[in-house]
Amino acid sequence: MNWIAIGVTLKLATLTAVILLVIGMPIAYWVSFSRWRWKFLIESVVALPLVLPPTVLGFYILVAIGPHSPLGQLYTVVVGSPLPFTFQGLLFASILYSLPFAVQPFATAFDQVDRKLIEASWTLGASKLKTFFKLIIPLSTAGLVTGVVLSFAHTLGEFGVVLMVGGNIEGETRTVSIDIYDEVQALNYGGAAKTALFLLVVSYVVLLMVYAVNRKVWAIWPQK
């Protein structure tokens, strides 16, 4: 097995999950509590990676961070190197690609918090920020864990976005999914099978964690 590729993948998945926890909670809070009539427009944008082909999403991300785009030019000026085909560019793409896998479970968990408890907290003089950290988050722990675990698992199996934005650079952007593809192309089915089995086991363990924490937040099969 290519342990370098495994290390890159685990690093990418971990950073993606942590960053999505930080930026996903405010987005989910807004989705859950906002009364804006047209908020479904924002919800649709957040959920778009669920239905958009990875290669299409990867192409647009590549254009958005390319050297001719405002974002790409700003990054080049600040950092001194272009963003595409780097680990940082791959991380940016992974965050966008896995965003709905974090935001939707977060928002579902926030929706399940009793609004009477929130209103009681406000009545007692607690600010919205304090209520969020002292009440809403503790009551939404299962949903937050589910979102983090799902975004981690989703990042493990990225292929199209990784190939479009990160390429195939050993030790930098070559992930497990790319390594498996390379092994198959080289007709090394034994090596591909070992790596695929490793990814299968890790993915299964991650799913076990999700269902063990709370099946009601994001269940593939309806509960009986």
N, C-alpha and C positions, 0 to 999 in steps of 0.2 A: 504493500500500500504506500501511497505517496503521502507521508506524514506532513510534509511541507504544505501540500494542498489542504489537508485536513486542518492544519493549524490556521491557515488563512481563512478557511470557511468558518471555523469556530470563532475566530476573532471578529470576522465580519458579522456573523449572526448575533454575537454577544453585544457588540457596539450598536447594531441596529435595534435590538430589543431595548437596550437601556435608553437610547435617544428617543425611541418611540414612546417609551413610558413618560419621558419628560415633556415632549411636545404633544403627545396624543391625549393626555389628560385635559389640558385646556380646550383642545378642539372638541373632545367628547363632552365636556361640561357645557360648552356653548351649544352643541347639537342637542343635548338633552334638555337644557333649561331655556334656550332662546325661544321667544315667541314671534320672531320675525316671520312674516308670512311667506317669504321666498327662500327660507333657509334650505329647502329641498334642493336648490341649485348648488349650494355648497356641499350638501350631503352627497349629491350625485358625483361631484368632482372627487371627493374623498374616496368614494366607492368605485371609481372608474377603473383602477388597476385590477379589480376582480373580474372584469369582462374584457378588458383590452388585451389583445395578444402581446406577450412579453417583448417580441421583436419590435412591434410598433411603439410600445412604451419606451423601449430602449433607444430606438431611433430618435424619438423626440427629446429624450433626455440628453442624448449625445449632441443634438443640435443646440439644445438650450445651454449646455456647458462648454460648447466648442469655442475655439479661439476667436471666432467672429461674433460671438454673442456678448451682450453686456455683462452677464454673469461670468462667462469664461474670461473675458478681458480683465474684469475686476480681480478675479482670482489670480490671474497671471501677474498682474501688477503687484498684488499684496504678497504672494508666495514666491513668485519668480519662476514658476513652472506651470504648464498647462494642466487642466483638471482631467480631461479624458485619458483613459487607459492608465489610471493610477488607482491605488487603493482608496484614496479619498473620494475620487469620482465614483468608484464602485459603491462606496458606503452611501453617498448621496442618492444614487439610483436605488439602492436597496431600501432606504428609508421611504422613498416615494412608492416603491413597489409593494412594500409590506404595510403601508399606512392603514388601509382599511382593516387589516387583520388585528390591529391594535385598537383603533378608534371604535369600531363597532362593538366589541365586547365591553370596552370601557363605558360607552354610551348606554348600552343595555343595562349594565350594572348600576349606573347613575339613575336610570329610569325607575329601577326597582326600589330605590330609597324612598321611604314614606315622606311625602311632602309635608305632612303635619309635623314631623320631627324637625324638618328644616325650618319651617315657619316658627316653631316653638323656640328654636335656637336664636333666630333673629329677634323674636319678641323679648328674649332674655338679655339682649344687648350684644350678642356675638356678631361680629362682622361676617360678611359673605366669605372672606378669605379664611377666617378662623373656623367657620362652619364647615367649609370645604375640607380642611385638614383634620379637624377634630371629630367630625360627624360623617360626612359623605365618604371620605376615603376609607375609614375603618369598616363602614357598612358595605363597601364595594370591593373588599380585598379579593374575593374570589374572582370577580370579573377582571380586576387589574392583573392578577396572576395569569388568568386565561389569555388575556391579550398579549402579555409579554411572552408567554410560552408559545403561542401561535405565531407571533411575528418572528420569534427565534427559529421555529421549525420551518416556517415558510422560506426564510432566508437560506436555510441549509440546502434546499433543492433548486435554487435559482439557476437558470441556464441561459435563456434568451436574453434577458437584461444584462447578465454578467458578460456574455459574449459580445454584445453590442457596445457596452460602455467600458468594460474593463479589458476586453481582449483575452489573451492567454499568456500572461507573463509569469513565469515561475517565481514563486516566493512573493509575488506582488498582487496579482489578480487571478491566478489560476486556482479555482475552487475545486471541490470534490466532484461536482457535476461535470465540469469541464475535463477533469482528469479521467473520469469514467469514459467520456466521449473519445478522448485521445487514445485510451487503451483499446477501445473497440475498433477505432480506425486503424490501429496498429495490429489488429487481430490478436491482441493479448487478452483473450476472454477470461483467463484465470485471474489476472490482476484486476480486471474490471469487476469480476464477480466478488472478489474480496472487498473491494472498496464499496461496491453497491450493497453488500451485506452489512457492512459497517454503518452505512447511511440508513439502511432499513431498520437496524436495531435502535440507532439513536432516535430516529423519527418515531418509532413505536413507543419508546420510553417517554418521549415528549408528549405523545397523545395520551398515554396512561396518566401522566401528571395532570393534563387538562381535565379528563373525565373524573379523576380522583378528587380534584379540587371542587369542581362544580359543573355538572353536565347541563344545567339549565341555562347557562350563559351562552354556550355555543354548541349545540348538540346537532350532530349529523342525522341521528335517528330520533324520531319523536318519542317522548317518554310515555310510559304506560302506567 
